[in-house]
Amino acid sequence: MSASPTPKPWIEGIHAYVPGKARSADGRELVKLSANENPLGTSPATLAALTQAAPPARYPDPDASALRQGIGALHGINPARIVCGTGSDELLNLATQGYAGPGDEVLFTRYSFAVYDIAARRCGAVPVEAPDADYGADVDALLAAVTERTRVVFLANPNNPTGSFLPAGEVARLHARLPRDVLFVLDQAYAEYLAPEDDDCGLALAGRHDNVLVTRTFSKIYGLAGERIGWATGAPGIVDTLNRIRGPFNVTNHGQAAALAALGDQEFVRRSREHNTAELVRFSDAIGALGNHGLRALPSKGNFVLVLFEGALGAAAALDGLAEAGFAVRHLPGQGLPQALRITIGTREQMDAVAQRLRALAEAAR
């Protein structure tokens, strides 16, 4: 008779996260527009900081003290109310682990970030999807899905992978009607791409209430995806909970040094945001011109566009056609979006080439 360790039943229900591809099926390296990385790369000041970080033989500061001070200074937050993580992904998982368990429910909108489902299942909680409103969050649908078992509510704003966005008034309305014992996690991974007037006031909400956690990342506009650095802010009790269960040295020496330098180069952030805004409009307009071919670009506040294929050209065929032309984009059938491709905003030349290829594919499919 043989035996082997058996995972908890809820672990077997997890579908592992699938990252954006960078190579074709035959192994060719492609222009990577599948992972929402910054096409401008990383700022020179940040790259310089990477060469000056403490040597790998030394453990990093377990509290990321200087980095938390820098984040606090930039955003007007008490550093004691900030916790850093291995990307915001770690913090999203820790928030769920800290406040939900077997039999509890974790709520989010359909077509939300794939990590929310994984985070719920990792701790034995039940993931619950609320209906969407044209691929975006619907506050009333979320509130209607809250039960006595709801422990965590996730809202990505802007949302990945659809690009949708809720204004400050709707975010405040959602929070105001949630039970006080429910943790409201506002995932702001793409917040730096917003114009100042589009601020959803999430940081202020986290500063005033005991049940709000806001998460952010250095992976997107700051161009530090490879270093895996994120941060979160909330009430002291929430921050204490996350500190109790996070990894003790979860942000590396290089990561802390790079992120701190990145905070100091807001000119790079501004240029990245302006580039994204201009190319997002141009590319969305180019897709809009293909509406008679069944292509539709959802309005986006992120650094990507979700393109729907509702005509003769299907998303899978478009995916293959773009790969043949040298581009990797994101197909998301596992998230209920077999009819869509998420396309990261790249350089002007890359976006023009993608739009031209999609036009050729759409015309050939008629």
Helices and strands as residue ranges (DSSP letters): G 11-13, E 31-32, H 44-51, H 65-75, G 79-81, E 82-85, H 87-99, E 105-109, H 114-122, E 126-130, H 139-144, E 150-156, H 168-176, E 183-187, G 191-193, G 196-198, H 202-208, E 212-217, G 225-227, E 230-234, H 236-245, H 253-263, H 266-288, G 291-293, E 295-297, E 304-309, H 315-324, E 327-328, E 330-332, G 333-335, E 337-344, H 348-365
